[in-house]
Amino acid sequence: MSEAGIGSGQGTRAWLLSEYPASRMRARLGRAYATWLRFAVNRLAVVGLAILIALVLVATFAGVLAPHSPYAGDLAGARLLPPLSPGHLLGTDDQGRDILSRLIHGSRLTLAVVLMVAVLTAPVGLLVGTVAGYAGGIIDTVLMRVTDIFLAFPKLVLALALVAALGPGIENAVIAIAITSWPPYARMARAETLAVRHADYIDAIRLMGASPLRIVLRHVMPMCLSSLIVRVTLDMAGIILIAAGLGFLGLGAQPPAPEWGAMIASGRRFILDQWWVATMPGMAILTVSLGFNLVGDGLRDALDPREAER
């Protein structure tokens, strides 16, 4: 690299990390860059991020990457072929379908479930927790007792009951998982709100005439976002496992959809002799869950203000 390039890179770094930013945009870019530097120090977190980026790319370009159809199989000539067979890198299942192609297309279902659950649960939990923490009194008591009712049931058991009532299907599975996943976010948001609701800057905003709704939406919720992002990322692995468990029990995505839990269920009959039918989707679930956990650990360290001061 030329000296000009090195100087330019150092100049950009100094501009971003300046202690006296000249604008709000520069300050935001500087905070984001400093967060990335703390995140990148954790090599395992970078590995997890690479796994998640690969998941997004595979799901986006599944139609191009998959060598075969995920639904059509060759019962006559390609049933239960082992890995590294010609034309079938990870082998085939009992219907003669290419396992690699089904895993690639199944990544779309996994990513869709994760995104939909996050979109549904995170805002609900954040709103309930911040309103309860800021309002206090009877509102806090009612909202937290409702939260406690949901927390009293194990997630998988409650999800099973809800899916059994709503009927099998990926949409109902997402609804059931979302209903069981928001209470921890509400608890976390309430704790964060209780820590800041009597802060000096909140009192100043209140004295300026801001309504409680504006204070909650514009000044309290942003203070909870860092912890919420970390918690959501760490919970994604559990959500994937619950979705896979529902698919394994036949309550999630229905055949012939290439859902990883359903693939394990169909391959459990051949686990002793044709081990790859159930093992390959299990490895996919393990890899993606590990990626979310590693990224969550990295974000927890990067967004922790105590780490930032070190």
N, C-alpha and C positions, 0 to 999 in steps of 0.2 A: 504494500500500500504506500502511496506517495505521502510526502510530508504534508502536502496540502490536504489530502484526505484525512490524515491523522489529526491535523489541526482542526479541520472542520468537524470531525467527530467529537473531539474534546470540547470544541466551542459549543456544539449542540448540547452536550451533556452538562456543561456549566450553565448554559442558558436555562435548561430545564430544572436544574437543582439549585437555582439562585434562591437565596434567603429573602430577597426583596423583589418578588415578581411585580411586573408593571401592570398586569391586568389579571382579571379573574380567570380567563382562559389559560393564560400562562401558568397560573397557580394550580389549576386543575390538571394540566398536562404534567406539571412537575410532580404532583402527588401521585398521579398514575404511573409515571416513570419510576419514582422511588419505590412504589409498591411492587412494580415488576422486578426491580433489582433485588428486593428482599425475597420475592418469590423464586427468582432464578437461582439464588444461592442454594436452594434445596433441590438437589439433582433428582431425587425421587419424584418430587412434585413436577418437574419438567418432563420426566418419563410419563407420569400420569396424564399430563396435558397432551403429550404426543399421542397417547392412546385415545383420548377423547377426540382430538382432531382427526385421527384416522377413522374413528367411528363415524364422525360427521361426513367425511369425504366418501367413505364406503356407502353410507346410506344415501348420499346425494347422487352418486354415480353408480348405484346398484345395477341399473339396467345395462350399463356398459361393462362393468367389471364381471358380472356373473357369466360364466361360460355356458350355462345351460338354463333352461326354464326351471323355476323353483317348484312348479306344479306338475309338469309332465314328466313321467318316468318310463323306463324301458324294463318292464317286468320279464320279458323273455331273455334279454341278453345282458342286463346291467343290474341285476338284483343283488344287493348286499356285497358289492365289490369292495375290497379292502382299500385303505389309503394308498396313494401313489400308483393306482391303476391307470392305464392309458385313458386320458381324457377326464379323469376323476381324481383330483389331487387328494381330497379327503375321503374318498370312497362314496358309496351310495347307500340308501336306506332300503327297507323292505319293499318299497314300491318302485325301486329302480331310479329314484330321484337323486340328483347330484347334491351331496351334503354341503359342499362349498357354496353352491348357488343359493341354497336355502338359507344358509347362515348370512350371506351377503344381503339378501332381501329381508331376512328377519331383523337385521340391524335397523331397518326403517321402523318396524313396529316397536322395537326397544327404545329408539330415540323418540318416537312419537309419544309413547307412554310417559317417558321421563319429562319431556317438555310440557305435555298437557297437565300432568300432576303438579309440576312446579308452578305453572301459570295459574292453576286453580287454587292451590293450597297456600302458597307464600303470601299473596295479597290478603286472603281471608285471615290467616293467622296474624299477620302484621296489623291489620285493622282492628281485630278483636283485642289483641294484646295492648296496643297503644291506647285505644279508647278506654279499656278497663283500667289501665295504669294511670291515665291522666284524670279520668272522671272520679275514680274512687267510689266509696260509699256503696249504695245498693246496686249501681250499675256494675261495679267491679265484682261484687259478690255474685250476682247472677251470672255474669259472663264466665267467671272462673269456675263456678260450680258446674256449668254446662261443659266446660273444658275438662273438668275432672271426671265427668261421666264418660266422656269419650276415652280419656286416658285409662280408665279402669279396665277396659277390655284390651286384650292383646290385638295388635294390628291385623294379623293374619286371620284370627278367629272372627273379628268384626267384619273384615273384608269378605270372608267366606259367607257370612250370614247375609250381608247386603247383596252380594252377587247371586246367592241362592234366591233372594226375594226379587231381584230385578231381572234375573235371567242371564244365562251365559252370553258372552260376547265381549269384545275388546273395549267397546264404549262403556258398558256397564262395569267392567273391571276398572277402568280409569276413574269412573265416578266413585266406586267403592274405595279405591286406594286413596283418592283425594279426601273423601270424608273422614278417613281414619288417620290422615297425615297432618292435618292442620293444627291440632292442639299443642304439640311441642313448640311450634313457632309462636303461638299466642302466649304461652308461658314465658318464652325467651323475650318477646317484645315487651311484655308487661314488666319484667324485671329491668330491662333497659330504660323503660319509660319512668319507672319509679326512681331511677338513679338521676334522671335529668329534669324531672318536672318542676323541681324547686330550685333549679339553677338560676344564676343571676340573669343570664340572657333571656331565659323564658319569662322571668318576672318583668323584665324590661319590655319584652314584646307584649305581654299582657297589659301593662300600664299604657302602652301606646294605643290600646283599643282593639287589638286583634281578637277575633272570635275564637272560642275553644276549637272549633273545627279547623280553622286556618292554622292554629298553633300545632295541632296534631298532625295535619297533612304536610305542612311546610317546614316545621322545625323539629318535631319529635320523631316522625317516621324516618327522615334521613339519618338520624343518629343511630337507628336500629338496623340500617341496611347492611353494614359490614358483618355484624353477627348473623343476620338472616342469610346472607349469601353463603357464609361458611357452613351454617347448619343445613341449608338446602343441599349444598354440594355433598356433604357427608351423608345425608339421608338418601341420596340417589341410589346408592348401592342397595340399601334396604328396599327401596321401591322396586328396583329391578328384580330382586329376589322374590318379593311378594307377587309381582306380575308373573314371574316364571312359575311360582307355586300355583297360582290360579290356572295358568295354562297347563301345568302338569296334571291338575285335577280335572281338566276339561271345562273349567269355568271361565277361562279367558278367551283368547283368540281361538276360533273354531277351525278345524281342518277344512281345506288343505292349507290354511295360512301357515307360513314358515316361522311360527313363533318358537323361540328357543325352548321354553318350558314344555310346550306341546311336543317338540322334537325329542326331548329327553323321555317324555312319557311313552312315545311310540317306540323308542329304542330300548326301553328297559327290559323287554322280553328277550333281547339278544345280547344282553350285557356280558355274558360269559364267553360267547363264541365270537360275535360281531360287536366287539366293544366300542368301535368307533362311532356307531350310530348314536349312542347316548353321550359318549365322551366329548365329541367335538362341540356340540352346543353347550355342554357343561363348561368346557374350557372358554368358550366365548363369553358366557355369563361371568366366569371368574375374572377374565381379563378386563372386561368393562367395569365390573364392580371395583376391582383393584384400582383402575384408573381414576374413578370418582373419589375413592378414599385418599389416594395420593394427592390429588389436586385439592381436596378439602383440607388435608393437613398443611399443604403449602399455603393455601389462602389464610388459614387460621394464623399461621406465623407471620405472613406478610401484612395482614390487616390488623394485627394486634398492636395497639399504640405503644404498649410497653416494649415490644420488640423494636419499634421504630426509633425509640429513644436511645437504644444501645449503639 
